[in-house]
Amino acid sequence: MQKALLSVHRDTSIAAVMEKEVLSKHRKALMLMGTFHLMHGAVGSAVSLDEKEYPNVTLVISDLGAFDTDLPDPSSSPFAAWPIPALARVRGTWMGKLD
């Protein structure tokens, strides 16, 4: 329970700093954080907290992590044909609709 509270406090702090020092001043920032702090729509994540007041201004760049690594045949992954490294916009795609 205490670990969960620390994580929530961290996200609240990150969101507050981003709002005060970046978003409210129409600045840009590069923030390097763990993936779960950056998830759009994730309840309590730093990004989702700021997106309530400042929607559609945050671009998140993340690796795919363990996504599709459990496939018996990696070539069947929808990412198999992507170049490495790859950068893509996912808003409005099947991938952007994932949790």
HELIX and SHEET records of a PDB file:
HELIX    1   1 GLN A    2  GLU A   21  1                                  20    
HELIX    2   2 LEU A   23  LYS A   25  5                                   3    
HELIX    3   3 THR A   35  LEU A   38  1                                   4    
HELIX    4   4 ALA A   46  GLU A   53  1                                   8    
HELIX    5   5 PRO A   74  SER A   76  5                                   3    
END                                                                             
